[in-house]
Amino acid sequence: MTTPNSTINLSRRAFVGAAALGAAALASGGLETVAPEQAFAAEDAGETYVYTSCPMCNQSVFCGLKGTVQNGKLVRVEGNDQHSKPKPCLKGLTSLQNVYDPNRLLYPLKRTNPKKGLGEDPQWERITWDEALSTIATELNKAKETYGASSVTFHSGDPKEHLPVFCRVAALFGTPNVSWGGAQCAFAEMLAGILDFGGRTGSLPNADTKVHLQWGSNIAWSMYPQPTAYKGMLDAKKAGCKYIVIDTRLTPTAVQLADIYLQPRPGSDGALALAMGNVIVEEDLYDHDFVENWTEGFDEYKEYVKEFTPEKAEEITWVKADDIRAAARMWAEGGQGTMWVSPHSTTHHSNGVQSTRAIHQLLGLMGYWDREGCNKLAPGITGTDDSSFQLKDVAKELLDQRAGVERWPVWSATSTYYQNNGLLEYIDDGLIHAGVFLGTNLMNFAQTTQIQEAVSTLDFAVGIDIHLNPWTHDYMDMVLPTAVCWERIAPFQTQPTGLIGSQAAMDPAGEAREDWQILLDIGCALGFEEECFNGDLKACMQAYLDAGGSGATVDDVQNALPGVYPLPSAGEWSPKQYEQKGFGTPSGKMEFKSGLLEKLGFEGLAKYEEPHVSPVATPDLFEQYPLILTTGNRVPWYVHSKYRHTPWLNQFMPEPIVNMSHEDAEARGLEEGDMVRIFNQLGEVQFKVHVTNMMHPGNVEILHGWEQANSCLLIDRVFDPISGFPTFKDALCEIEKI
């Protein structure tokens, strides 16, 4: 039977046949593991349809999904063609397997072994929800009474769809120490835009774009910002848009799109951007009207970029001077340009924000802002502001009590969340004593064993997750089971023209509950019954809609499915709105020299610094470990550490691999498939070799999130002082065959 790429059907034969390719899943439990009997409906059962949004990437709920249900079983997944993102990638289509994963966590568990720490068996015991909620309330209130409410962290990992209720319950409890996944991923790139332009800068090419700069983002694989984005980029190329692709790897995006491709040394992006600025300024290619009337600090910028001649940049970046000139000229001569910078590739360095600012400032040089063919600041729709639902007015009064405010003042001035990368130190310093950890993965933290030990010393920690993950939950006191997207009705999702809801295909498996329900139940147990709607999920959802001023009811939104419940536009787009409103910066202009950074004691110009470890910064270390190591890039079938257990995805990469060039492999006597040890001054991990022309000689990469090969063991606890971001792409290593 042939199955279209946009649909996955579930039959015994298809389920078992595809899953059989997932070697790791089979090894752990045989065919029953990947083809549980409870997944199958009668072949002659009638069909009904439900609609939800996919959460399997890390942008909260995202692409539209349509599910076919027979006898209460989800048997087919495909895209919802009435959704603004109607064509999910393979991750969304395989969400069907998550429903029936026999390794899911189905019941609340409590630790019975009082000893916590590395190597200690928690000796989990099943408990009731009543016992779980009572214990959580007792322990969190005990910490509050003893150390203050801020001693409790509400710590969110990669999922984001629960954040409105998460923040609401935290504000009611009185803690400002709430985190989200943006502390490791998206926010540093956003922060760079806030410092320069007063807001986000990223935009994909539109119908009028003549030149697009794609920096560090392999959209062909990451599918970010959405699976349909890459098709739009291909269409723009056919329409004549020129592409400059800059990436440390020769990616499919570069191969298919690039008119000019530059492959810099990891961590040298800022020097490359400044060199492009040098060419544009020295050759007088910049937009004089925009620069002279709508920018701040250009004279200082102009003087600084004189240092970064293309020849000087070639020494730093590995990119030839003539190629730098060609890229700068193509960017300047396009006349209408857009830019997309990866949410993490340029920011996971010790000087990540400043380097990313230098990239963004190429937009300002050319005045590629809020006009035809450029980044348009669309007004959006009304009725979706959830600030009052989250109780942000209450939370605002608590912000100065956040952990890390003094350590990372720029982050703290621009985000309402606390910077959770300092969790180890917050615990060690006695600032955090207990926590609710929803979707948290402790392997996200550099030097993971240190954070595992620290979490094990908390007075109380409860995890909330789909699976019981030993590398995280073994260090906690309790774990609660949460539902998958096909088992829940919250949250809503904003669309370009309104709101779209979700329908549950079935009740949650076992005793799992959806995220919003779990958080409401915790809030009620803590004593906030009225504010948490007495645990009534639908009442909570209605309050959310009411807070936004949409005028919709929950039933209105649900009844509109599979379509969108329409909301009014906030207005019509008009070009160059900054001429009336200015920019959201201290000067009201685009800032080459940041007023906020200077106010908080940092360099205002986007000055280049070497990564804290590199061939240039640490030559003695480089002599011992002569390969630059980058970690955490994406492949189409996984998102960070997620879905390695899903057989239909696991088959594509069942074990950890290290990507390395032919030259580096040959120099070490390595061949495809060899098992190797990757090591540096911090630790050692084992991977299987994959030889590829994607990698520049001297640079190797590994994915993070493998339990058996944790990349974070090779990453130092050094952070960008502006964003607090970890330096996942600042490392040196050596590789030897085992």
Residue pairs with C-beta under 8 A, 6 or more apart in sequence:
1 9
1 14
3 9
3 14
6 78
6 79
6 87
6 88
6 93
7 76
7 77
7 78
7 93
8 76
8 77
8 78
8 93
8 94
8 96
8 648
9 75
9 76
10 39
10 40
10 73
10 74
10 75
10 76
10 96
11 40
11 75
12 35
12 40
15 34
15 35
15 39
15 40
15 97
16 31
16 34
16 35
18 647
18 648
18 651
19 25
19 26
19 31
19 34
19 35
19 97
19 647
19 648
20 26
20 31
20 34
20 647
21 647
21 651
22 34
22 646
22 647
22 648
22 649
22 650
22 651
22 654
23 650
23 651
23 654
24 644
24 650
24 654
24 655
25 33
25 34
25 645
25 647
25 650
26 33
26 34
26 647
28 103
29 102
29 103
32 102
33 102
33 103
34 97
34 647
36 100
36 101
36 102
38 100
39 73
39 99
39 100
40 73
40 75
41 70
41 71
41 72
41 73
41 75
42 70
42 71
45 70
45 71
45 73
46 70
47 68
47 69
47 70
48 68
48 69
48 70
49 66
49 67
49 68
49 69
49 562
50 66
50 67
50 69
50 486
50 503
50 504
50 505
51 64
51 65
51 66
51 67
51 80
51 500
51 501
51 502
51 503
51 561
51 562
52 61
52 65
52 67
52 485
52 486
52 488
52 502
52 503
52 504
52 505
53 61
53 62
53 63
53 64
53 65
53 83
53 485
53 493
53 500
53 502
54 61
54 62
54 63
54 64
54 65
54 88
54 91
54 92
54 95
54 485
55 61
55 62
55 159
55 161
55 485
56 62
56 91
56 92
56 95
56 485
56 639
56 642
56 643
57 91
57 223
57 224
57 639
58 158
58 159
58 160
58 181
58 185
58 639
58 640
58 642
59 160
59 224
59 225
59 226
60 159
60 160
60 161
60 163
60 491
60 493
61 161
61 485
61 491
61 493
61 502
62 85
62 92
62 226
62 493
63 79
63 83
63 85
63 86
63 87
63 88
63 89
63 92
63 226
63 227
64 79
64 80
64 81
64 82
64 83
64 84
64 85
64 86
64 88
64 500
64 562
65 77
65 78
65 79
65 80
65 88
65 92
65 95
65 485
66 77
66 78
66 79
66 80
66 81
66 562
67 74
67 76
67 77
67 96
67 486
67 505
68 74
68 75
68 76
68 77
68 78
69 75
69 505
69 506
72 506
73 506
74 96
74 99
74 486
74 505
74 506
75 96
76 96
77 92
77 93
77 94
77 95
77 96
78 93
79 86
79 87
79 88
79 92
80 86
80 562
81 562
82 562
82 563
82 564
83 495
83 500
83 562
83 564
84 495
84 496
84 497
84 564
85 226
85 227
85 228
86 228
87 227
87 228
88 227
89 223
89 227
89 636
90 636
90 637
90 648
90 649
91 636
91 637
91 639
91 643
91 649
94 643
94 646
94 648
94 649
95 484
95 485
95 486
96 486
97 646
97 647
97 648
98 104
98 466
98 484
98 486
98 643
98 646
99 484
99 486
99 487
99 505
99 506
99 509
101 466
101 467
101 645
101 646
103 467
103 645
104 466
104 467
104 481
104 509
104 510
104 512
105 465
105 466
105 467
105 468
105 479
105 481
105 482
105 512
106 481
106 509
106 510
106 511
106 512
107 126
107 127
107 481
107 510
107 511
108 126
108 127
108 128
108 129
108 131
108 132
108 478
108 479
108 480
108 481
108 511
109 124
109 125
109 126
109 127
109 468
109 478
109 479
110 124
110 125
110 127
110 131
110 132
110 135
110 477
110 478
111 122
111 123
111 124
111 125
111 476
111 477
111 478
112 122
112 123
112 124
112 125
113 120
113 121
113 122
113 123
116 122
116 456
116 457
116 475
116 477
117 453
117 456
117 475
118 449
118 452
118 453
118 456
120 456
120 474
121 474
122 473
122 474
122 476
124 468
124 479
127 478
129 511
129 513
129 521
132 462
132 478
132 480
133 521
133 522
133 524
133 525
134 525
135 478
136 436
136 460
136 462
136 478
136 522
136 525
136 526
137 522
137 525
137 526
137 527
139 434
139 459
139 460
139 477
140 152
140 173
140 434
140 436
140 460
140 526
141 526
141 527
142 459
142 460
143 151
143 152
143 433
143 434
143 459
143 460
144 151
144 152
144 173
144 174
146 433
147 430
147 433
149 173
149 174
149 175
150 174
150 175
150 176
150 177
150 398
150 401
150 402
150 403
150 431
151 175
151 431
151 432
151 433
151 434
152 173
152 175
152 177
152 432
152 433
152 434
152 435
152 436
153 175
153 177
153 178
153 179
153 403
153 418
153 420
153 423
153 426
153 432
153 434
153 435
153 436
154 166
154 167
154 169
154 170
154 173
154 175
154 177
154 178
154 179
154 435
154 436
154 438
155 178
155 179
155 420
155 423
155 435
155 436
155 437
155 438
155 440
156 162
156 163
156 166
156 178
156 179
156 180
156 181
156 438
156 439
156 440
157 181
157 437
157 438
157 439
157 440
157 441
157 444
158 181
158 439
158 441
158 639
158 640
158 642
159 181
159 438
159 439
159 515
160 180
160 181
161 490
161 491
161 515
162 438
162 491
162 515
162 516
162 519
163 180
163 390
164 386
164 389
164 390
164 491
164 544
165 515
165 516
165 519
165 520
165 523
165 540
166 178
166 438
166 519
167 178
167 390
167 391
167 392
167 395
168 389
168 390
168 391
168 519
168 523
168 531
168 532
169 519
169 520
169 522
169 523
169 526
169 528
169 532
170 176
170 177
170 178
170 395
171 390
171 391
171 392
171 394
171 395
171 398
172 391
172 394
172 523
172 526
172 528
172 531
172 532
173 523
173 526
173 528
174 398
175 398
176 395
176 398
176 399
176 400
176 401
176 402
176 418
177 402
177 403
177 418
177 426
177 432
178 395
178 416
178 417
178 418
179 417
179 418
179 419
179 420
180 417
182 190
182 415
182 417
183 417
183 419
183 420
183 421
183 724
183 725
184 344
184 421
184 444
184 725
184 726
184 728
185 343
185 344
186 343
186 344
187 411
187 415
187 723
188 344
188 347
188 352
188 353
188 356
188 720
188 722
188 723
188 725
189 202
189 341
189 342
189 343
189 344
189 346
189 347
189 356
190 200
191 353
191 410
191 411
191 414
191 415
191 722
191 723
192 201
192 347
192 353
192 356
192 357
192 359
192 360
193 199
193 200
193 201
193 202
193 360
194 200
194 414
194 584
195 353
195 357
195 410
195 585
195 591
195 594
195 596
195 597
196 357
196 360
196 361
196 364
196 585
196 590
196 591
196 592
196 594
197 360
197 363
197 364
197 369
197 583
197 584
197 585
197 590
197 591
198 583
198 584
198 585
199 377
199 583
199 584
201 339
201 341
201 360
201 363
201 375
202 225
202 339
202 340
202 341
202 375
203 338
203 339
203 340
203 374
203 375
203 376
204 212
204 225
204 229
204 232
204 233
204 236
204 338
204 340
205 212
205 232
205 233
205 236
205 241
205 338
206 236
206 338
206 373
206 376
207 236
207 239
208 336
208 372
208 373
209 236
209 241
209 334
209 336
209 337
209 338
209 373
209 374
210 240
210 241
210 242
210 334
210 335
210 336
210 337
210 373
211 241
211 242
211 243
211 244
211 330
211 331
211 333
211 334
211 335
211 336
211 337
211 338
212 233
212 236
212 241
212 242
212 243
212 244
212 337
212 338
212 339
212 340
213 244
213 246
213 331
213 337
213 338
213 339
213 340
213 362
214 233
214 243
214 244
214 245
214 246
214 247
214 253
214 257
214 258
214 339
214 340
215 246
215 247
215 269
215 339
215 340
215 341
215 342
215 345
215 346
215 359
216 246
216 247
216 248
216 269
216 341
216 342
216 345
216 346
217 224
217 247
217 253
217 340
217 341
217 342
217 343
217 345
218 247
218 249
218 251
218 252
218 253
218 254
218 633
218 634
219 229
219 230
219 233
219 253
219 340
220 230
220 251
220 252
220 253
220 256
221 251
221 252
221 253
221 634
221 635
221 636
222 634
222 636
223 229
223 230
223 636
224 343
224 634
230 253
233 243
233 257
234 256
234 257
237 243
237 257
242 259
242 330
242 334
243 257
243 258
243 259
243 260
244 258
244 259
244 260
244 261
244 262
244 327
244 330
244 331
245 251
245 253
245 254
245 257
245 258
245 260
245 261
245 262
246 261
246 262
246 263
246 264
246 269
246 272
246 327
247 253
247 254
247 261
247 263
247 345
248 263
248 264
248 265
248 266
248 345
248 630
248 696
248 699
249 263
249 633
249 659
249 694
249 695
249 696
249 701
250 261
250 263
250 693
250 694
250 695
250 696
251 694
254 261
259 330
260 323
260 326
260 327
260 330
262 272
262 319
262 323
262 324
262 327
263 318
263 319
263 696
264 272
264 317
264 318
264 319
265 316
265 317
265 318
265 614
265 615
265 628
265 696
265 698
265 699
266 349
266 611
266 628
266 630
266 699
266 729
266 730
267 349
267 351
267 355
267 610
267 611
267 614
267 628
267 729
267 730
268 316
268 317
268 318
269 346
269 349
269 355
269 356
269 358
269 359
270 351
270 354
270 355
270 356
270 358
270 359
270 606
270 607
270 608
270 609
271 308
271 313
271 316
271 317
271 608
272 313
272 316
272 317
272 319
272 324
273 355
273 358
273 359
273 361
273 362
273 606
274 304
274 305
274 307
274 308
274 313
274 358
274 606
274 608
275 305
275 308
275 309
275 310
275 312
275 313
275 317
275 324
275 328
276 324
276 327
276 328
276 331
276 362
277 301
277 305
277 308
277 328
277 358
277 361
277 362
277 365
278 305
278 306
278 308
278 309
278 310
278 313
278 328
279 285
279 310
279 324
279 325
279 328
279 329
280 286
280 328
280 331
280 332
280 362
280 365
280 366
281 302
281 305
281 365
282 306
283 328
283 329
283 332
285 328
285 329
285 332
285 333
285 366
286 332
286 365
286 366
287 365
287 366
287 367
289 367
290 364
290 366
290 367
290 369
290 590
291 298
291 364
291 365
291 367
292 298
294 367
294 578
294 583
294 589
294 590
295 364
295 589
295 590
295 591
295 592
296 585
296 587
296 589
296 590
296 591
296 592
296 593
296 595
297 591
297 592
297 593
297 594
297 604
297 605
298 592
300 592
300 593
300 604
300 605
301 361
301 592
301 593
301 605
301 606
304 605
304 607
308 608
309 321
310 321
310 322
310 324
310 325
311 321
313 319
313 321
313 324
314 320
314 321
314 324
316 608
316 616
318 696
331 337
331 362
331 366
332 365
332 366
334 366
335 373
336 368
336 371
336 372
336 373
336 374
337 363
337 366
337 368
337 373
337 374
338 368
338 373
338 374
338 375
339 359
339 360
339 362
339 363
339 368
339 375
341 356
341 359
341 360
344 632
344 728
345 633
345 729
346 352
346 355
346 356
346 359
347 353
347 355
347 356
347 720
347 723
347 725
348 632
348 725
348 726
348 727
348 728
348 729
348 730
349 355
349 611
349 720
349 727
349 729
349 730
350 609
350 611
350 612
350 718
350 719
350 720
350 727
350 730
351 608
351 609
351 610
351 611
351 720
352 720
352 722
352 723
352 725
352 727
353 410
353 720
353 722
353 723
353 725
354 603
354 606
354 607
354 608
354 609
354 722
355 606
355 608
357 594
357 606
358 606
358 608
361 592
361 606
363 369
363 374
363 375
364 590
364 592
368 374
368 375
369 375
369 576
369 578
369 590
370 376
370 377
370 575
370 576
370 577
370 578
371 575
371 576
372 575
376 573
376 575
377 573
377 577
378 573
379 569
379 570
379 571
379 572
379 573
380 569
380 570
381 494
381 496
381 497
381 498
381 567
381 568
381 569
381 570
382 549
382 550
382 567
382 568
382 569
382 570
383 499
383 548
383 549
383 550
383 551
383 552
383 567
383 568
384 494
384 499
384 548
384 550
384 567
385 547
385 548
385 549
386 544
386 547
386 548
387 393
387 547
388 547
389 543
389 544
389 547
389 548
392 416
395 416
396 416
399 405
399 412
399 416
402 412
402 418
403 418
403 422
403 426
403 431
403 432
404 411
404 412
404 418
404 419
404 422
404 426
404 724
405 412
405 418
407 419
407 422
407 724
408 419
408 422
408 719
408 721
408 722
408 723
408 724
409 600
409 601
410 596
410 597
410 600
410 602
410 722
410 723
411 419
411 722
411 723
411 724
412 418
412 419
413 596
413 600
414 596
419 723
419 724
421 445
421 719
421 724
421 725
421 726
422 719
422 724
423 432
423 445
423 451
423 454
423 455
424 445
424 447
424 450
424 451
424 454
424 717
426 432
427 433
427 454
427 455
427 457
427 458
428 454
432 458
433 458
433 459
433 460
434 458
434 459
434 460
434 461
435 455
435 458
435 460
435 461
435 462
436 462
436 464
436 522
437 461
437 462
437 463
437 464
437 472
437 476
438 463
438 464
438 465
438 482
438 515
438 519
439 464
439 465
440 463
440 465
440 472
441 469
441 471
441 472
441 640
441 641
441 705
442 448
442 451
442 452
442 455
442 471
442 472
442 475
443 471
443 472
443 641
443 704
443 705
443 707
443 710
443 712
444 640
444 641
444 704
444 705
444 712
445 451
445 712
445 726
446 712
446 715
446 716
446 717
446 718
446 726
446 727
446 728
447 682
447 712
447 713
447 715
447 716
447 717
448 471
448 710
448 712
448 713
449 713
450 717
452 471
452 474
452 475
453 475
455 461
455 475
455 476
456 475
460 477
461 475
461 476
461 477
461 478
462 476
462 477
462 478
462 479
462 480
463 472
463 473
463 476
463 478
463 479
463 480
464 479
464 480
464 482
464 515
464 518
465 472
465 473
465 479
465 480
465 481
465 482
466 481
466 482
466 484
466 512
467 645
468 479
470 707
471 707
471 710
473 479
480 513
480 518
481 508
481 510
481 511
481 512
481 513
482 512
482 513
482 514
482 515
482 518
483 508
483 509
483 512
483 513
483 514
483 515
484 508
485 502
486 504
486 505
486 506
487 504
487 505
487 506
487 507
487 508
487 509
487 512
487 514
488 502
488 504
488 508
488 514
488 515
488 516
489 501
489 502
489 503
489 504
489 514
489 537
489 538
489 541
489 558
490 502
490 514
490 515
490 516
490 517
490 537
490 540
490 541
491 502
491 516
491 541
491 544
492 499
492 500
492 501
492 502
492 541
492 544
492 545
492 557
493 499
493 500
493 501
493 502
495 564
497 564
497 566
497 567
497 569
498 560
498 564
498 565
498 566
498 567
499 545
499 550
499 552
499 557
499 564
499 565
499 567
500 557
500 560
500 561
500 563
500 564
500 565
501 554
501 557
501 558
501 560
501 561
501 565
503 558
503 561
508 514
513 521
514 537
516 537
516 540
516 541
517 535
517 537
520 532
520 533
520 535
520 536
520 537
520 540
521 535
523 531
523 532
524 532
524 534
524 535
529 535
532 540
533 539
533 540
533 543
538 554
541 554
542 553
542 554
545 552
545 553
545 554
545 557
550 565
550 567
552 565
552 567
556 565
557 565
582 588
582 589
583 589
583 590
583 591
585 591
585 594
585 595
585 596
586 595
586 596
586 599
587 595
591 604
592 605
592 606
593 604
593 605
594 602
594 604
595 604
597 603
597 604
597 722
598 604
602 721
602 722
610 616
610 617
611 617
611 727
611 729
611 730
612 618
612 716
612 718
612 727
612 730
613 621
613 716
613 730
613 731
613 732
614 622
614 628
614 730
614 732
615 622
615 628
615 732
618 732
621 681
621 732
622 732
624 681
624 732
624 734
625 679
625 680
625 681
625 732
625 733
625 734
626 698
626 732
626 734
627 660
627 664
627 698
627 699
627 700
627 732
627 733
627 734
627 735
628 698
628 699
628 700
628 731
628 732
629 678
629 680
629 699
629 700
629 701
629 702
629 714
629 731
629 732
629 733
630 699
630 700
630 701
630 728
630 729
630 731
631 701
631 702
631 703
631 704
631 711
631 712
631 714
631 715
631 728
631 729
631 731
632 640
632 703
632 704
632 711
632 728
632 729
633 701
633 703
634 640
635 652
635 653
635 703
636 652
637 643
637 649
637 652
637 653
638 644
638 649
638 653
638 703
638 705
640 704
640 705
641 704
641 705
641 706
642 705
643 649
643 650
644 650
644 705
644 706
655 688
656 685
656 686
656 687
656 688
656 702
656 703
656 706
656 708
656 709
657 687
657 688
657 689
657 690
657 702
657 703
658 676
658 678
658 687
658 688
658 689
658 690
658 700
658 701
658 702
658 735
659 690
659 692
659 694
659 695
659 700
659 701
659 702
660 670
660 689
660 690
660 691
660 692
660 695
660 700
660 735
661 691
661 692
661 693
661 695
661 696
661 697
661 698
661 699
661 700
662 691
662 693
663 697
664 695
664 697
664 698
664 700
664 735
665 671
665 689
665 691
668 735
668 736
668 737
669 737
670 676
670 689
670 691
670 735
670 737
671 689
671 691
672 689
672 690
672 691
673 688
673 689
674 688
674 689
674 737
674 738
675 686
675 687
675 688
675 689
675 737
675 738
676 686
676 687
676 688
676 689
676 735
676 736
676 737
676 738
677 684
677 685
677 686
677 735
677 736
677 738
678 684
678 685
678 686
678 687
678 700
678 702
678 714
678 733
678 734
678 735
679 685
679 714
679 733
679 734
679 735
679 736
680 714
680 731
680 732
680 733
680 734
682 713
682 714
682 715
682 716
683 713
683 714
684 713
684 714
685 702
685 709
685 710
685 711
685 713
685 714
686 708
686 709
686 738
687 702
687 709
695 701
700 733
700 735
702 709
702 711
703 711
704 710
704 711
704 712
704 728
705 711
711 728
712 728
714 731
714 733
715 726
715 727
715 728
715 730
715 731
716 727
716 730
716 731
717 726
718 727
718 730
719 725
719 726
719 727
720 727
